[in-house]
């Protein structure tokens, strides 16, 4: 186990698929002992997301890493007591079942704090525990549409589109890990149990800082603008002569002046405020597009960076894995996977810290690989008792 800053913190992960498991993975990367509870018949559904290697999702090697797997059928009448006993030794419980489902299983906040009075629970759900939609089902794409992200994504004359990744799962996973630490800090200050109620849509809504305040100020909806930014120009994706795509966001006056200089376009310098550039967006975007289109990517990147202009290529996965900066910094690493015997490429923990390191830890466990170990060592069950639970279909 890691000696990171969360060493000594135990997390009981009762979640499936992405946002909840991501939150517990982030905690594991910095030292928490994460016990993942899975259904005995196959485990987390994310284990079977294609592409599959030897019948297991390739992505599972990252989603399940640094966790211990225990199988418990939460539908079984004896499951709630077993989960409660595990919660006795846990600091944090992460779950993402609907509120009514947690109550039906007997593993809701009040149920589990009967076992540990100072428990921290992080409950991720589509719409939260309160409000008229609390028990509606939902996934990331539902949350993205509900929060308004989908409404403003895509070209102006085309239907709305999803982002290329279920953003709500990622953003909420990170926010839920942050919420877990906030709740843990408050628990340690007060000695009281803490419940963090995190809907999938709310972190997205919080993230889009201009969306609601702009509507409140103008009474108008911000509509889709394709790759353009409603507050910045130039800001788009431009195609190079050799067919690559380049992001060029001139987000500050200084960046704009540098870009005008490297373009050798002194006539554009007259647009010396963001308001002026937005008013002349069509002309400016066309000039930048023509400039980028006259150069191949690599020499253009050298030219822009020498001038101090922020710009970057639109990278594919292959580009990312080959990039010398990403490799040099260790943002993508090669990790042995014990289950398949293969070496897998995966993302490393984000950020670098002066006093500790994030760690990937052990490879993703098999379904129920640690059931006997955890039930024996954490709640003191003898192996005959564990065998009887297996026989009854509880684990």
N, C-alpha and C positions, 0 to 999 in steps of 0.2 A: 504494500500500500504506500501511496505517496506521502512525503512529509511536507506537502504544500500548505498554504495558509488555511485550508479547510480540513486539514488532517485532524481526525477525532470527531468530525461531523458525520453522522450516519443519515443517509437518505433512503427512504422506502419509496420506490417508484411504482405507482399503481397506474401508470399512463401507457397509452399505445400510440403508434404511428409517429408523429413528428414533434409537435410543439412541446408537449410534456417531456418526452424522452430527450429532446434537445436540451431542455432546462437541466435535467438531471445529469446529462453528459457534460455540460459546462461546469457543473459543480464537481463532477468526478475529475475533470482535467486539472483541478487545483486542489486535489487531495481528499475530497469527500469519499466515503465508502458508500457506494450506491448498490442497493439490493433491488433488482428489477423483478417484479411479480408478473409472471406470464401465465396464460392459460395452458393447461397440460397438453391440450390437443393442438400442438403446433407453435404455440408461443405468439409473440407479437405479429400481427398481420404484415408489418413492414419487412419481416424476414423473407417474404415471398414476392416483393416488388422486383420486377425484372430490371436488368438482366440477371439471370441466375447462374451461379457457379456451383456445381454439385448439388443443385436443388435449393441453394440459399442465395438470397439477394447479395449482389456484390456490394451494395451500399450498406448492408447490415454490418460489415466489418467496421464501419465508422459509427453508425448509429448505436451499435451495441457495445462499443469498446469501453473498457475500464469499468464494467459493471459485473455484478454477480447475479446469476439467473436462478430464481426460485419459482417453481410452478405451483399455483393455487387456483382452483376453479372457484371464482368469486360467487358463482351461482349456487354452490353447495351450502347447505345449512350450517356446516361446521366451519366454513371459510372465514366468516366474520371474526370469530373468536381467535382463529389462528393469526389473521392480519392484526388484530388488536394486540396480541402478545408480541408480534414483531414490532409494532409501533411503540411498545414500551421501551425498546432499546434504540428507537430512531429519534433524531432531532427534527427531521423534516419529512413530511409526506408530500409527494407530488402526484396529482391525479388529474385526469381530464375526462372523467365520465360526466354525463349530465347530472344535475343535482338530484333529480328523482331517482336515477339509477344508483347513486351513492347511498341514498336513503334505503332503497330496496335491498341493496347488498349488506347494509348494516355497517358501512365503513365511512360514514360521513364524519365531519369535523367533531360533532358532539359525541358520536360513538367512540372515536379513537382517543379523544382526550380523556375519556373515562379510564383509559389504560395509561396515558401519560398526560398529566394535568398541564404541563407546559409545552405541549406539542405545537409545532409550526406546520400548518398545512398550506400548500400552494395549489389552488384549484383552478386549473385552466378549463374553460368551457367556451362554447361558441358565443353565448350572449350574457354570461355571468349568472350569478346566483339570484339576483333580484331583477325586478322589472317584468313586464308582461310576456317577454320572449324567453324567460329563463330556461324553460325546458324544451325549447326548440332544438332539433339537431342542427349541426352545421360543421363544415370543414373550412379550410383556409380560403378557398375560392368564394364561398358564401360570405365569409367575413370581409374579404377584400371588396366585394361588391357592396356589402352593407355599409362599410366605412367610407365609401366614396372613391377609393383608389382606382377601381376598375372604371368608374365613370369618366375619370380624367386621363385614362391611359389609351393611346391609340391616335390615329389620324383624324383630323377634324371632320372629314366627310365620310368616315367609315364607322362601323359599329365599334363599341368599346372592346378592348382586348385584355386578356390576363397578361401579367408579367411572365417571363420565361420560367419562373420558379414560384412555388406557393409562398409568397412573401409573408403572409400572415403567420404561417408556421414558424418561419425564421425569426421575424421580429418579436413575436410573442414568446418564443422559446428563450430568447435573450432577456426579454423583459421579465419573464417568470423567474429566471435565475437571479436577476437583480432584486425582484420582489422577495425571493426566498432569503436573500441576505439582509434586506431591510427588516423582514419579519423576525429573522434570527437575532438581529441586533436589538430589536425592541423586546423580544422575549428575554434576552440576557440582561437588559436594563430593568425590566419590570418583574420578571419571573412568571409572567402570564402567558397562556396559550395565545397563538396568533393565527388568524385566517387571512390569507391573501387571495382575493377573488379576482381572477384575471380573465376577462373575456378575450377571445381572439381578435375582436374588432377594435377594442379600445387602444392598444398600443399603436395600431396603424393610424387611428384617428388622431392620437397625440402626435404622431410623427409628422403628419401633414400640417405644419404650423400655419400655413397661409390659407388653408381651405375654408374653415368656418369663419375666421376673423375677417377675411376678405368679403365673404357673403354678408356678414353683419355690417360691414362698412358701406358696401355698395348695393346690396340687395340683388346682386347678380351671381349666377353660378359660374365658376371657373370651368370652361369647356375644354375638350381635348385639343391639344396643340401638337400632336406628334412628338418629335424629338426636341422641339423648341421649349425653352423655359419661359413661363409667363412674365418673369421679372428680369431676365438677362438676355442681352443680345450683344455679340454673337454667342450662340450656345446651341450647337447642333452636332450631328454626325455627318462628316464630310468624306467623300470617296476620293482616294488617291489615284494617281495615274496607273498604278499597278493593281488596282482593284481592291485595295484594303480600305477599311473604314477607320476614321480618326475622330475622336472626341476633342472638341476645342471649346471650352467654356471661358469666355473672358468675363469673369465674375466681378472684377474690380477695375477701377480706373487705371491703376498701374498696369494691370494685365492687358487692358485694351491698348494703352500707349505702346507697350512692347510689341504687341501683335501688329499694330499699324506700322511700326518701324521695320519689323522683319518682312512684312508684305511690301515694303517700299511704296506705301500708299498714303502720302501726307495729306491728300485731299480728304481722307476719311477722318482725320484728326479733328475736324470741325464738330463732329458729333461727340462732344466732350462731357456728356452726362448719360447716365443709363436711360433717363427719360427720353433724351434725344435719340439714342440708339434704338430704343423700342419704337419710336415714331418712324424711323427709317430702316426698320428691320429687314424688309424685303431687299433693299439695295445692299445692305451690309452683308446679309447672309449669302447673297449671290456672289459678292466680291470674295468673301472668304472661301466659298465653295470653288470658285474658279482658281484661286491661289492654291488650294490644297490639290485640286485636280491636275495641276500642272507639275506635280512632283510625285516621285515614288516615296513610299512610306519611310524607309529607313533614313535616307538623306534628309527628308523633311523633318523627321523627329530630331535628328542631330541639330538641324538649323533652329528649330523652335526651342529646344532645350538650351542651346547656347545663348539664345536671346532671353532666357528666363520665362518663356511662355509655357503655361500649363497645358499639356496635351497628352493624349494617350491612345493607343490602338484599341480596337474592339477585339478582345482576345477570345479565341475558342479554348476548349479544355486542352487541346494539344498545344496551343500557344502558351497557356499558363504553365503546363508541366515542363516546357522547354525553356522558359524564361530564366535568364541568369540571375535576376534579382530575386525572383520567387524561390529559386533553388538555393541561392546564396543565403537568404534570410531564413530558410527553413520553413517557408509557408506551406509547402507541399513536401511530404516526406514519404519514404518507402518503409512499410511496416510489415513484418512477418505475420501471417494469419495462421494461427495454430489449427483452426478448423479445416482449412483447405490445404494447408502446407504451401500456399503461395505467398509471394510478396505483393502487397497491394499499395497503390498510390492513394494517399488521402491527405486532407487538410490537417495541418497542425493546429494546436490551440492558438487563438488569436492574441496578439500582444506580446511584448517582452517586458519583463519586470526586473528591477534592480535587486530585489531581495529574495526572489523565488522564481521557479519555472513552472509553466504549465506542462503536464505530461500526458501522453496518450495512454499509458498504462497497458494492461493486458488486452489481448485480442478479444473480440466479441465472443461471449460464451455460447455453448450449446444450450438448447432449451432445457431448463431445469438442471443445468450442470452443477449448481451449488445448493440444490434443495436440501440434501442430507446435511451438508456442512453447516448451512445457516440455521436450520431448525434444531440441530444438535447443539451448536455452539452459542447461539443467541437466545434460544428460549428453553434449552435444556431437555429437549425430547430425546429419548433413547431410540436407537435404530429400530427395535421392534414396533414402537409407537409410530415411527415414520412409515414403516412398511404397512402398518394397518391403515394409515391415512391414504397411502397409495392404493391399497386394496379397495377402499371405500370411494375412490375417485376424488378425494379432496385435493390431493397434490399429484 
